[in-house]
Amino acid sequence: MLRYVICDDDPNHLQFMFHSLSENATENSSQIALLTQDPGAVLEYAKTAQPNTLYFLDLKLDDSKEPAGLQLCRLLLSLDPNAYVVFVSAYPQYALVCCQSHAFDFLLKPFTKEQLKACVQAVTLDIARRGNSIAN
């Protein structure tokens, strides 16, 4: 089973992500495991995360100098090097640094349901390529 963790400081965007991903949940054997505005909750989840977790992280989660999403990505990948991290951001100038952080993808806000679905399909294909299953 593919599990989604969504962390964004914008409640409207959280709802968009929730509804968009929920529409396809039965189609691709997935579930939303965590929907939050709190990066700390994501880290707590990651400590016990199941395989095939896809983290959607907003890049700017606070007003710090370095985008908090980048820090969170580094911590997640240190806990689970096989985790899938996708940045969702309205800041295209950070796309390169996000790629350098070993994130799987970068979705530029505002993005469409179709773009989100294509991203999930790419993750699903990568899981299959690695020889893993999303059935559990």
N, CA, C and O atoms as CSV, one atom per row, in Angstrom:
chain,resi,resn,atom,element,x,y,z
A,1,MET,N,N,0.840,-1.179,0.000
A,1,MET,CA,C,0.000,0.000,0.000
A,1,MET,C,C,0.888,1.246,0.000
A,1,MET,O,O,1.871,1.328,0.736
A,2,LEU,N,N,0.526,2.185,-0.821
A,2,LEU,CA,C,1.220,3.465,-0.872
A,2,LEU,C,C,0.574,4.387,0.159
A,2,LEU,O,O,-0.639,4.593,0.150
A,3,ARG,N,N,1.399,4.937,1.042
A,3,ARG,CA,C,0.897,5.818,2.107
A,3,ARG,C,C,1.353,7.246,1.839
A,3,ARG,O,O,2.517,7.495,1.526
A,4,TYR,N,N,0.416,8.177,1.967
A,4,TYR,CA,C,0.718,9.588,1.741
A,4,TYR,C,C,0.834,10.323,3.065
A,4,TYR,O,O,0.005,10.167,3.962
A,5,VAL,N,N,1.881,11.128,3.163
A,5,VAL,CA,C,2.040,12.056,4.272
A,5,VAL,C,C,2.112,13.436,3.637
A,5,VAL,O,O,2.960,13.695,2.783
A,6,ILE,N,N,1.215,14.317,4.059
A,6,ILE,CA,C,1.123,15.644,3.455
A,6,ILE,C,C,1.365,16.685,4.533
A,6,ILE,O,O,0.677,16.714,5.554
A,7,CYS,N,N,2.355,17.541,4.292
A,7,CYS,CA,C,2.683,18.603,5.247
A,7,CYS,C,C,2.735,19.929,4.492
A,7,CYS,O,O,3.581,20.129,3.621
A,8,ASP,N,N,1.824,20.823,4.838
A,8,ASP,CA,C,1.733,22.128,4.188
A,8,ASP,C,C,1.175,23.115,5.199
A,8,ASP,O,O,0.274,22.777,5.967
A,9,ASP,N,N,1.705,24.335,5.202
A,9,ASP,CA,C,1.220,25.323,6.157
A,9,ASP,C,C,-0.064,26.017,5.709
A,9,ASP,O,O,-0.642,26.789,6.473
A,10,ASP,N,N,-0.514,25.757,4.499
A,10,ASP,CA,C,-1.729,26.365,3.958
A,10,ASP,C,C,-2.883,25.366,4.067
A,10,ASP,O,O,-2.886,24.345,3.379
A,11,PRO,N,N,-3.868,25.656,4.935
A,11,PRO,CA,C,-4.984,24.716,5.112
A,11,PRO,C,C,-5.761,24.455,3.819
A,11,PRO,O,O,-6.256,23.347,3.610
A,12,ASN,N,N,-5.873,25.452,2.960
A,12,ASN,CA,C,-6.576,25.262,1.689
A,12,ASN,C,C,-5.833,24.271,0.796
A,12,ASN,O,O,-6.449,23.445,0.123
A,13,HIS,N,N,-4.515,24.361,0.798
A,13,HIS,CA,C,-3.735,23.432,-0.014
A,13,HIS,C,C,-3.778,22.032,0.580
A,13,HIS,O,O,-3.802,21.048,-0.159
A,14,LEU,N,N,-3.787,21.933,1.894
A,14,LEU,CA,C,-3.936,20.620,2.530
A,14,LEU,C,C,-5.236,19.959,2.078
A,14,LEU,O,O,-5.257,18.771,1.757
A,15,GLN,N,N,-6.314,20.731,2.055
A,15,GLN,CA,C,-7.603,20.188,1.638
A,15,GLN,C,C,-7.597,19.782,0.168
A,15,GLN,O,O,-8.153,18.744,-0.189
A,16,PHE,N,N,-6.973,20.591,-0.686
A,16,PHE,CA,C,-6.859,20.244,-2.102
A,16,PHE,C,C,-6.117,18.918,-2.261
A,16,PHE,O,O,-6.560,18.038,-3.000
A,17,MET,N,N,-4.998,18.780,-1.572
A,17,MET,CA,C,-4.209,17.553,-1.643
A,17,MET,C,C,-5.018,16.359,-1.123
A,17,MET,O,O,-5.030,15.291,-1.736
A,18,PHE,N,N,-5.682,16.553,-0.003
A,18,PHE,CA,C,-6.480,15.479,0.588
A,18,PHE,C,C,-7.543,14.995,-0.394
A,18,PHE,O,O,-7.661,13.796,-0.647
A,19,HIS,N,N,-8.305,15.918,-0.938
A,19,HIS,CA,C,-9.383,15.533,-1.853
A,19,HIS,C,C,-8.836,14.931,-3.150
A,19,HIS,O,O,-9.380,13.950,-3.657
A,20,SER,N,N,-7.786,15.505,-3.675
A,20,SER,CA,C,-7.206,15.007,-4.926
A,20,SER,C,C,-6.658,13.598,-4.765
A,20,SER,O,O,-6.872,12.741,-5.622
A,21,LEU,N,N,-5.953,13.358,-3.671
A,21,LEU,CA,C,-5.368,12.032,-3.444
A,21,LEU,C,C,-6.427,11.007,-3.029
A,21,LEU,O,O,-6.309,9.825,-3.352
A,22,SER,N,N,-7.449,11.455,-2.322
A,22,SER,CA,C,-8.519,10.546,-1.901
A,22,SER,C,C,-9.305,10.015,-3.092
A,22,SER,O,O,-9.766,8.874,-3.071
A,23,GLU,N,N,-9.458,10.828,-4.121
A,23,GLU,CA,C,-10.211,10.415,-5.311
A,23,GLU,C,C,-9.598,9.181,-5.966
A,23,GLU,O,O,-10.315,8.368,-6.549
A,24,ASN,N,N,-8.285,9.039,-5.874
A,24,ASN,CA,C,-7.598,7.940,-6.541
A,24,ASN,C,C,-7.143,6.846,-5.585
A,24,ASN,O,O,-6.432,5.928,-5.994
A,25,ALA,N,N,-7.539,6.927,-4.321
A,25,ALA,CA,C,-7.016,6.007,-3.308
A,25,ALA,C,C,-7.340,4.546,-3.608
A,25,ALA,O,O,-6.460,3.693,-3.491
A,26,THR,N,N,-8.552,4.241,-3.983
A,26,THR,CA,C,-8.895,2.851,-4.239
A,26,THR,C,C,-8.303,2.376,-5.564
A,26,THR,O,O,-7.980,1.200,-5.729
A,27,GLU,N,N,-8.169,3.304,-6.493
A,27,GLU,CA,C,-7.621,2.974,-7.815
A,27,GLU,C,C,-6.174,2.496,-7.729
A,27,GLU,O,O,-5.776,1.594,-8.466
A,28,ASN,N,N,-5.383,3.093,-6.837
A,28,ASN,CA,C,-3.968,2.734,-6.787
A,28,ASN,C,C,-3.536,2.173,-5.432
A,28,ASN,O,O,-2.362,2.261,-5.072
A,29,SER,N,N,-4.471,1.601,-4.684
A,29,SER,CA,C,-4.161,0.959,-3.415
A,29,SER,C,C,-3.326,1.879,-2.517
A,29,SER,O,O,-2.172,1.584,-2.208
A,30,SER,N,N,-3.921,2.978,-2.113
A,30,SER,CA,C,-3.202,3.951,-1.291
A,30,SER,C,C,-4.104,4.494,-0.194
A,30,SER,O,O,-5.320,4.307,-0.202
A,31,GLN,N,N,-3.466,5.170,0.748
A,31,GLN,CA,C,-4.215,5.822,1.821
A,31,GLN,C,C,-3.451,7.039,2.305
A,31,GLN,O,O,-2.228,7.112,2.191
A,32,ILE,N,N,-4.188,7.984,2.844
A,32,ILE,CA,C,-3.552,9.153,3.449
A,32,ILE,C,C,-3.262,8.795,4.900
A,32,ILE,O,O,-4.177,8.584,5.697
A,33,ALA,N,N,-1.987,8.731,5.228
A,33,ALA,CA,C,-1.567,8.335,6.572
A,33,ALA,C,C,-1.491,9.525,7.516
A,33,ALA,O,O,-1.738,9.384,8.713
A,34,LEU,N,N,-1.150,10.702,6.985
A,34,LEU,CA,C,-1.008,11.881,7.830
A,34,LEU,C,C,-1.221,13.135,7.001
A,34,LEU,O,O,-0.673,13.277,5.908
A,35,LEU,N,N,-2.018,14.031,7.533
A,35,LEU,CA,C,-2.307,15.327,6.932
A,35,LEU,C,C,-2.045,16.357,8.027
A,35,LEU,O,O,-2.763,16.395,9.025
A,36,THR,N,N,-1.018,17.197,7.846
A,36,THR,CA,C,-0.617,18.066,8.944
A,36,THR,C,C,0.035,19.363,8.471
A,36,THR,O,O,0.494,19.472,7.335
A,37,GLN,N,N,0.061,20.327,9.360
A,37,GLN,CA,C,0.805,21.565,9.154
A,37,GLN,C,C,2.082,21.553,9.980
A,37,GLN,O,O,2.876,22.490,9.905
A,38,ASP,N,N,2.288,20.511,10.761
A,38,ASP,CA,C,3.381,20.423,11.726
A,38,ASP,C,C,4.512,19.508,11.244
A,38,ASP,O,O,4.328,18.292,11.176
A,39,PRO,N,N,5.678,20.072,10.911
A,39,PRO,CA,C,6.810,19.229,10.492
A,39,PRO,C,C,7.216,18.209,11.558
A,39,PRO,O,O,7.691,17.123,11.227
A,40,GLY,N,N,7.032,18.550,12.816
A,40,GLY,CA,C,7.358,17.620,13.902
A,40,GLY,C,C,6.508,16.366,13.847
A,40,GLY,O,O,6.993,15.275,14.148
A,41,ALA,N,N,5.251,16.503,13.468
A,41,ALA,CA,C,4.365,15.339,13.343
A,41,ALA,C,C,4.846,14.424,12.217
A,41,ALA,O,O,4.724,13.203,12.310
A,42,VAL,N,N,5.386,15.014,11.164
A,42,VAL,CA,C,5.922,14.219,10.053
A,42,VAL,C,C,7.119,13.408,10.529
A,42,VAL,O,O,7.246,12.229,10.197
A,43,LEU,N,N,7.988,14.031,11.298
A,43,LEU,CA,C,9.156,13.309,11.822
A,43,LEU,C,C,8.733,12.172,12.749
A,43,LEU,O,O,9.295,11.078,12.691
A,44,GLU,N,N,7.758,12.425,13.589
A,44,GLU,CA,C,7.268,11.370,14.483
A,44,GLU,C,C,6.705,10.209,13.679
A,44,GLU,O,O,6.962,9.047,13.995
A,45,TYR,N,N,5.942,10.518,12.646
A,45,TYR,CA,C,5.403,9.467,11.781
A,45,TYR,C,C,6.538,8.691,11.126
A,45,TYR,O,O,6.497,7.462,11.066
A,46,ALA,N,N,7.543,9.395,10.640
A,46,ALA,CA,C,8.642,8.768,9.900
A,46,ALA,C,C,9.422,7.771,10.748
A,46,ALA,O,O,10.010,6.828,10.217
A,47,LYS,N,N,9.431,7.971,12.039
A,47,LYS,CA,C,10.171,7.058,12.918
A,47,LYS,C,C,9.581,5.656,12.910
A,47,LYS,O,O,10.278,4.690,13.218
A,48,THR,N,N,8.305,5.533,12.561
A,48,THR,CA,C,7.648,4.227,12.523
A,48,THR,C,C,6.986,3.983,11.167
A,48,THR,O,O,6.098,3.138,11.053
A,49,ALA,N,N,7.406,4.702,10.165
A,49,ALA,CA,C,6.758,4.635,8.850
A,49,ALA,C,C,6.899,3.262,8.210
A,49,ALA,O,O,7.899,2.565,8.382
A,50,GLN,N,N,5.882,2.910,7.482
A,50,GLN,CA,C,5.865,1.688,6.707
A,50,GLN,C,C,6.587,1.931,5.383
A,50,GLN,O,O,6.776,3.081,4.988
A,51,PRO,N,N,6.990,0.872,4.697
A,51,PRO,CA,C,7.584,1.047,3.371
A,51,PRO,C,C,6.586,1.712,2.424
A,51,PRO,O,O,5.380,1.711,2.670
A,52,ASN,N,N,7.107,2.274,1.347
A,52,ASN,CA,C,6.292,2.906,0.321
A,52,ASN,C,C,5.494,4.100,0.839
A,52,ASN,O,O,4.305,4.246,0.559
A,53,THR,N,N,6.180,4.944,1.597
A,53,THR,CA,C,5.574,6.182,2.058
A,53,THR,C,C,6.013,7.307,1.145
A,53,THR,O,O,7.195,7.466,0.840
A,54,LEU,N,N,5.030,8.083,0.717
A,54,LEU,CA,C,5.260,9.224,-0.155
A,54,LEU,C,C,4.964,10.489,0.637
A,54,LEU,O,O,3.826,10.734,1.037
A,55,TYR,N,N,6.001,11.284,0.858
A,55,TYR,CA,C,5.883,12.525,1.624
A,55,TYR,C,C,5.728,13.694,0.655
A,55,TYR,O,O,6.586,13.919,-0.198
A,56,PHE,N,N,4.637,14.433,0.790
A,56,PHE,CA,C,4.447,15.676,0.058
A,56,PHE,C,C,4.759,16.801,1.037
A,56,PHE,O,O,4.041,16.999,2.017
A,57,LEU,N,N,5.836,17.535,0.765
A,57,LEU,CA,C,6.283,18.571,1.686
A,57,LEU,C,C,6.231,19.946,1.038
A,57,LEU,O,O,6.764,20.159,-0.051
A,58,ASP,N,N,5.582,20.866,1.723
A,58,ASP,CA,C,5.673,22.257,1.313
A,58,ASP,C,C,7.098,22.701,1.605
A,58,ASP,O,O,7.694,22.288,2.600
A,59,LEU,N,N,7.629,23.525,0.756
A,59,LEU,CA,C,9.011,23.978,0.932
A,59,LEU,C,C,9.113,25.000,2.055
A,59,LEU,O,O,9.987,24.903,2.917
A,60,LYS,N,N,8.226,25.969,2.041
A,60,LYS,CA,C,8.230,27.038,3.044
A,60,LYS,C,C,7.191,26.717,4.110
A,60,LYS,O,O,5.997,26.949,3.920
A,61,LEU,N,N,7.657,26.183,5.227
A,61,LEU,CA,C,6.761,25.834,6.318
A,61,LEU,C,C,6.819,26.840,7.461
A,61,LEU,O,O,6.005,26.788,8.383
A,62,ASP,N,N,7.770,27.740,7.399
A,62,ASP,CA,C,7.902,28.782,8.408
A,62,ASP,C,C,8.693,29.927,7.796
A,62,ASP,O,O,8.941,29.939,6.590
A,63,ASP,N,N,9.087,30.878,8.611
A,63,ASP,CA,C,9.800,32.058,8.102
A,63,ASP,C,C,11.309,31.977,8.265
A,63,ASP,O,O,11.989,33.001,8.208
A,64,SER,N,N,11.847,30.776,8.466
A,64,SER,CA,C,13.283,30.663,8.661
A,64,SER,C,C,14.039,30.960,7.369
A,64,SER,O,O,13.462,30.959,6.282
A,65,LYS,N,N,15.338,31.213,7.506
A,65,LYS,CA,C,16.174,31.563,6.360
A,65,LYS,C,C,16.219,30.433,5.332
A,65,LYS,O,O,15.994,30.660,4.144
A,66,GLU,N,N,16.510,29.221,5.794
A,66,GLU,CA,C,16.494,28.061,4.899
A,66,GLU,C,C,15.088,27.465,4.940
A,66,GLU,O,O,14.517,27.303,6.018
A,67,PRO,N,N,14.537,27.144,3.796
A,67,PRO,CA,C,13.190,26.561,3.800
A,67,PRO,C,C,13.120,25.308,4.672
A,67,PRO,O,O,13.932,24.393,4.539
A,68,ALA,N,N,12.137,25.289,5.563
A,68,ALA,CA,C,11.996,24.185,6.510
A,68,ALA,C,C,11.745,22.855,5.816
A,68,ALA,O,O,12.120,21.806,6.342
A,69,GLY,N,N,11.121,22.880,4.650
A,69,GLY,CA,C,10.881,21.646,3.915
A,69,GLY,C,C,12.170,20.941,3.535
A,69,GLY,O,O,12.229,19.711,3.528
A,70,LEU,N,N,13.207,21.712,3.218
A,70,LEU,CA,C,14.507,21.113,2.891
A,70,LEU,C,C,15.110,20.412,4.100
A,70,LEU,O,O,15.630,19.302,3.994
A,71,GLN,N,N,15.033,21.073,5.248
A,71,GLN,CA,C,15.541,20.454,6.474
A,71,GLN,C,C,14.779,19.172,6.784
A,71,GLN,O,O,15.366,18.159,7.164
A,72,LEU,N,N,13.470,19.236,6.616
A,72,LEU,CA,C,12.635,18.072,6.889
A,72,LEU,C,C,12.967,16.930,5.927
A,72,LEU,O,O,13.019,15.771,6.339
A,73,CYS,N,N,13.188,17.245,4.668
A,73,CYS,CA,C,13.566,16.233,3.678
A,73,CYS,C,C,14.851,15.529,4.092
A,73,CYS,O,O,14.930,14.302,4.038
A,74,ARG,N,N,15.847,16.287,4.503
A,74,ARG,CA,C,17.121,15.687,4.925
A,74,ARG,C,C,16.925,14.727,6.096
A,74,ARG,O,O,17.490,13.634,6.124
A,75,LEU,N,N,16.117,15.155,7.057
A,75,LEU,CA,C,15.864,14.312,8.224
A,75,LEU,C,C,15.099,13.045,7.840
A,75,LEU,O,O,15.412,11.957,8.324
A,76,LEU,N,N,14.093,13.188,6.968
A,76,LEU,CA,C,13.323,12.020,6.535
A,76,LEU,C,C,14.204,11.006,5.821
A,76,LEU,O,O,14.127,9.804,6.077
A,77,LEU,N,N,15.040,11.507,4.923
A,77,LEU,CA,C,15.901,10.594,4.163
A,77,LEU,C,C,16.999,9.979,5.030
A,77,LEU,O,O,17.517,8.910,4.708
A,78,SER,N,N,17.355,10.647,6.123
A,78,SER,CA,C,18.310,10.023,7.045
A,78,SER,C,C,17.630,8.897,7.833
A,78,SER,O,O,18.279,7.917,8.197
A,79,LEU,N,N,16.334,9.034,8.093
A,79,LEU,CA,C,15.582,7.976,8.772
A,79,LEU,C,C,15.254,6.823,7.828
A,79,LEU,O,O,15.294,5.654,8.211
A,80,ASP,N,N,14.927,7.179,6.584
A,80,ASP,CA,C,14.566,6.163,5.590
A,80,ASP,C,C,15.080,6.597,4.220
A,80,ASP,O,O,14.417,7.371,3.531
A,81,PRO,N,N,16.242,6.111,3.823
A,81,PRO,CA,C,16.819,6.503,2.535
A,81,PRO,C,C,15.958,6.132,1.327
A,81,PRO,O,O,16.167,6.664,0.237
A,82,ASN,N,N,14.995,5.230,1.506
A,82,ASN,CA,C,14.117,4.824,0.411
A,82,ASN,C,C,12.790,5.578,0.377
A,82,ASN,O,O,11.935,5.290,-0.461
A,83,ALA,N,N,12.617,6.524,1.264
A,83,ALA,CA,C,11.371,7.305,1.287
A,83,ALA,C,C,11.263,8.142,0.015
A,83,ALA,O,O,12.265,8.550,-0.573
A,84,TYR,N,N,10.048,8.377,-0.379
A,84,TYR,CA,C,9.774,9.235,-1.533
A,84,TYR,C,C,9.352,10.600,-1.024
A,84,TYR,O,O,8.373,10.724,-0.288
A,85,VAL,N,N,10.100,11.628,-1.422
A,85,VAL,CA,C,9.786,12.995,-1.027
A,85,VAL,C,C,9.479,13.789,-2.286
A,85,VAL,O,O,10.256,13.800,-3.242
A,86,VAL,N,N,8.329,14.452,-2.265
A,86,VAL,CA,C,7.935,15.339,-3.352
A,86,VAL,C,C,7.690,16.705,-2.736
A,86,VAL,O,O,6.876,16.851,-1.824
A,87,PHE,N,N,8.395,17.693,-3.237
A,87,PHE,CA,C,8.169,19.060,-2.775
A,87,PHE,C,C,7.015,19.675,-3.535
A,87,PHE,O,O,6.890,19.499,-4.747
A,88,VAL,N,N,6.176,20.395,-2.820
A,88,VAL,CA,C,5.101,21.178,-3.415
A,88,VAL,C,C,5.352,22.618,-2.992
A,88,VAL,O,O,5.351,22.934,-1.803
A,89,SER,N,N,5.564,23.480,-3.964
A,89,SER,CA,C,5.991,24.830,-3.630
A,89,SER,C,C,5.586,25.836,-4.696
A,89,SER,O,O,5.419,25.496,-5.868
A,90,ALA,N,N,5.434,27.063,-4.268
A,90,ALA,CA,C,5.179,28.175,-5.189
A,90,ALA,C,C,6.469,28.917,-5.518
A,90,ALA,O,O,6.428,29.988,-6.123
A,91,TYR,N,N,7.616,28.359,-5.125
A,91,TYR,CA,C,8.906,29.014,-5.295
A,91,TYR,C,C,9.777,28.243,-6.289
A,91,TYR,O,O,10.554,27.376,-5.887
A,92,PRO,N,N,9.655,28.548,-7.577
A,92,PRO,CA,C,10.418,27.788,-8.576
A,92,PRO,C,C,11.929,27.950,-8.443
A,92,PRO,O,O,12.681,27.095,-8.913
A,93,GLN,N,N,12.384,29.025,-7.814
A,93,GLN,CA,C,13.826,29.242,-7.672
A,93,GLN,C,C,14.484,28.184,-6.781
A,93,GLN,O,O,15.710,28.082,-6.748
A,94,TYR,N,N,13.681,27.397,-6.060
A,94,TYR,CA,C,14.240,26.352,-5.202
A,94,TYR,C,C,14.236,24.978,-5.860
A,94,TYR,O,O,14.653,24.004,-5.233
A,95,ALA,N,N,13.783,24.871,-7.089
A,95,ALA,CA,C,13.655,23.563,-7.741
A,95,ALA,C,C,14.988,22.816,-7.790
A,95,ALA,O,O,15.035,21.623,-7.490
A,96,LEU,N,N,16.065,23.498,-8.163
A,96,LEU,CA,C,17.365,22.832,-8.263
A,96,LEU,C,C,17.839,22.320,-6.905
A,96,LEU,O,O,18.277,21.175,-6.798
A,97,VAL,N,N,17.757,23.140,-5.884
A,97,VAL,CA,C,18.215,22.715,-4.561
A,97,VAL,C,C,17.336,21.570,-4.036
A,97,VAL,O,O,17.811,20.714,-3.291
A,98,CYS,N,N,16.066,21.558,-4.424
A,98,CYS,CA,C,15.198,20.443,-4.039
A,98,CYS,C,C,15.650,19.157,-4.715
A,98,CYS,O,O,15.673,18.099,-4.086
A,99,CYS,N,N,16.006,19.241,-5.982
A,99,CYS,CA,C,16.529,18.057,-6.688
A,99,CYS,C,C,17.823,17.585,-6.049
A,99,CYS,O,O,18.053,16.384,-5.911
A,100,GLN,N,N,18.660,18.522,-5.663
A,100,GLN,CA,C,19.931,18.172,-5.031
A,100,GLN,C,C,19.745,17.538,-3.657
A,100,GLN,O,O,20.652,16.883,-3.144
A,101,SER,N,N,18.570,17.733,-3.063
A,101,SER,CA,C,18.287,17.131,-1.757
A,101,SER,C,C,17.848,15.675,-1.890
A,101,SER,O,O,17.534,15.022,-0.895
A,102,HIS,N,N,17.829,15.170,-3.130
A,102,HIS,CA,C,17.439,13.805,-3.447
A,102,HIS,C,C,15.941,13.567,-3.318
A,102,HIS,O,O,15.495,12.447,-3.073
A,103,ALA,N,N,15.173,14.639,-3.485
A,103,ALA,CA,C,13.719,14.489,-3.546
A,103,ALA,C,C,13.355,13.789,-4.847
A,103,ALA,O,O,14.105,13.844,-5.822
A,104,PHE,N,N,12.219,13.142,-4.857
A,104,PHE,CA,C,11.783,12.421,-6.045
A,104,PHE,C,C,11.229,13.366,-7.112
A,104,PHE,O,O,11.429,13.150,-8.307
A,105,ASP,N,N,10.531,14.412,-6.670
A,105,ASP,CA,C,9.899,15.319,-7.632
A,105,ASP,C,C,9.658,16.673,-6.979
A,105,ASP,O,O,9.798,16.845,-5.768
A,106,PHE,N,N,9.288,17.628,-7.833
A,106,PHE,CA,C,8.989,18.994,-7.407
A,106,PHE,C,C,7.743,19.429,-8.172
A,106,PHE,O,O,7.766,19.516,-9.400
A,107,LEU,N,N,6.660,19.701,-7.453
A,107,LEU,CA,C,5.433,20.183,-8.075
A,107,LEU,C,C,5.283,21.667,-7.774
A,107,LEU,O,O,5.260,22.083,-6.616
A,108,LEU,N,N,5.182,22.450,-8.831
A,108,LEU,CA,C,5.067,23.895,-8.684
A,108,LEU,C,C,3.605,24.284,-8.495
A,108,LEU,O,O,2.753,23.988,-9.333
A,109,LYS,N,N,3.335,24.955,-7.373
A,109,LYS,CA,C,1.983,25.445,-7.091
A,109,LYS,C,C,1.689,26.646,-7.988
A,109,LYS,O,O,2.589,27.443,-8.254
A,110,PRO,N,N,0.487,26.789,-8.446
A,110,PRO,CA,C,-0.607,25.825,-8.312
A,110,PRO,C,C,-0.462,24.728,-9.352
A,110,PRO,O,O,-0.146,25.000,-10.510
A,111,PHE,N,N,-0.689,23.511,-8.946
A,111,PHE,CA,C,-0.644,22.398,-9.887
A,111,PHE,C,C,-2.022,21.769,-9.961
A,111,PHE,O,O,-2.879,22.008,-9.110
A,112,THR,N,N,-2.219,20.970,-10.982
A,112,THR,CA,C,-3.525,20.377,-11.220
A,112,THR,C,C,-3.610,18.973,-10.628
A,112,THR,O,O,-2.600,18.375,-10.254
A,113,LYS,N,N,-4.828,18.466,-10.552
A,113,LYS,CA,C,-5.030,17.089,-10.107
A,113,LYS,C,C,-4.323,16.119,-11.047
A,113,LYS,O,O,-3.808,15.087,-10.616
A,114,GLU,N,N,-4.301,16.456,-12.324
A,114,GLU,CA,C,-3.651,15.587,-13.310
A,114,GLU,C,C,-2.143,15.537,-13.075
A,114,GLU,O,O,-1.535,14.474,-13.196
A,115,GLN,N,N,-1.535,16.675,-12.741
A,115,GLN,CA,C,-0.098,16.692,-12.452
A,115,GLN,C,C,0.200,15.883,-11.191
A,115,GLN,O,O,1.194,15.159,-11.130
A,116,LEU,N,N,-0.657,16.010,-10.198
A,116,LEU,CA,C,-0.492,15.250,-8.964
A,116,LEU,C,C,-0.631,13.755,-9.240
A,116,LEU,O,O,0.149,12.949,-8.733
A,117,LYS,N,N,-1.616,13.396,-10.036
A,117,LYS,CA,C,-1.826,11.987,-10.385
A,117,LYS,C,C,-0.622,11.435,-11.149
A,117,LYS,O,O,-0.201,10.304,-10.905
A,118,ALA,N,N,-0.068,12.220,-12.066
A,118,ALA,CA,C,1.113,11.782,-12.821
A,118,ALA,C,C,2.302,11.559,-11.892
A,118,ALA,O,O,3.077,10.622,-12.088
A,119,CYS,N,N,2.448,12.406,-10.896
A,119,CYS,CA,C,3.528,12.249,-9.916
A,119,CYS,C,C,3.360,10.950,-9.135
A,119,CYS,O,O,4.322,10.205,-8.948
A,120,VAL,N,N,2.144,10.682,-8.681
A,120,VAL,CA,C,1.876,9.442,-7.936
A,120,VAL,C,C,2.132,8.228,-8.826
A,120,VAL,O,O,2.684,7.229,-8.367
A,121,GLN,N,N,1.741,8.307,-10.080
A,121,GLN,CA,C,1.996,7.201,-11.006
A,121,GLN,C,C,3.497,6.972,-11.189
A,121,GLN,O,O,3.945,5.828,-11.275
A,122,ALA,N,N,4.268,8.046,-11.246
A,122,ALA,CA,C,5.724,7.910,-11.375
A,122,ALA,C,C,6.313,7.219,-10.149
A,122,ALA,O,O,7.205,6.381,-10.280
A,123,VAL,N,N,5.829,7.559,-8.972
A,123,VAL,CA,C,6.292,6.899,-7.749
A,123,VAL,C,C,5.916,5.420,-7.785
A,123,VAL,O,O,6.734,4.561,-7.454
A,124,THR,N,N,4.690,5.126,-8.184
A,124,THR,CA,C,4.226,3.739,-8.265
A,124,THR,C,C,5.097,2.927,-9.230
A,124,THR,O,O,5.458,1.786,-8.942
A,125,LEU,N,N,5.425,3.520,-10.363
A,125,LEU,CA,C,6.303,2.842,-11.327
A,125,LEU,C,C,7.700,2.616,-10.748
A,125,LEU,O,O,8.314,1.574,-10.978
A,126,ASP,N,N,8.194,3.597,-9.995
A,126,ASP,CA,C,9.517,3.440,-9.392
A,126,ASP,C,C,9.510,2.340,-8.340
A,126,ASP,O,O,10.472,1.581,-8.224
A,127,ILE,N,N,8.444,2.253,-7.586
A,127,ILE,CA,C,8.327,1.180,-6.590
A,127,ILE,C,C,8.368,-0.178,-7.283
A,127,ILE,O,O,9.061,-1.092,-6.834
A,128,ALA,N,N,7.627,-0.302,-8.371
A,128,ALA,CA,C,7.614,-1.559,-9.138
A,128,ALA,C,C,8.990,-1.837,-9.736
A,128,ALA,O,O,9.438,-2.983,-9.755
A,129,ARG,N,N,9.664,-0.793,-10.224
A,129,ARG,CA,C,10.995,-0.957,-10.808
A,129,ARG,C,C,11.986,-1.480,-9.768
A,129,ARG,O,O,12.884,-2.259,-10.090
A,130,ARG,N,N,11.815,-1.050,-8.540
A,130,ARG,CA,C,12.695,-1.509,-7.452
A,130,ARG,C,C,12.356,-2.927,-7.002
A,130,ARG,O,O,13.061,-3.519,-6.185
A,131,GLY,N,N,11.271,-3.454,-7.545
A,131,GLY,CA,C,10.881,-4.815,-7.202
A,131,GLY,C,C,10.030,-4.898,-5.955
A,131,GLY,O,O,9.854,-5.979,-5.395
A,132,ASN,N,N,9.497,-3.767,-5.513
A,132,ASN,CA,C,8.631,-3.742,-4.335
A,132,ASN,C,C,7.177,-3.788,-4.778
A,132,ASN,O,O,6.857,-3.576,-5.947
A,133,SER,N,N,6.323,-4.065,-3.836
A,133,SER,CA,C,4.893,-4.109,-4.112
A,133,SER,C,C,4.195,-3.067,-3.264
A,133,SER,O,O,4.617,-2.786,-2.142
A,134,ILE,N,N,3.128,-2.492,-3.796
A,134,ILE,CA,C,2.336,-1.559,-2.985
A,134,ILE,C,C,1.058,-2.235,-2.492
A,134,ILE,O,O,0.142,-1.565,-2.016
A,135,ALA,N,N,0.998,-3.536,-2.605
A,135,ALA,CA,C,-0.203,-4.268,-2.227
A,135,ALA,C,C,-0.430,-4.326,-0.718
A,135,ALA,O,O,-1.572,-4.468,-0.281
A,136,ASN,N,N,0.641,-4.218,0.100
A,136,ASN,CA,C,0.436,-4.345,1.551
A,136,ASN,C,C,0.218,-3.006,2.167
A,136,ASN,O,O,0.028,-2.908,3.379
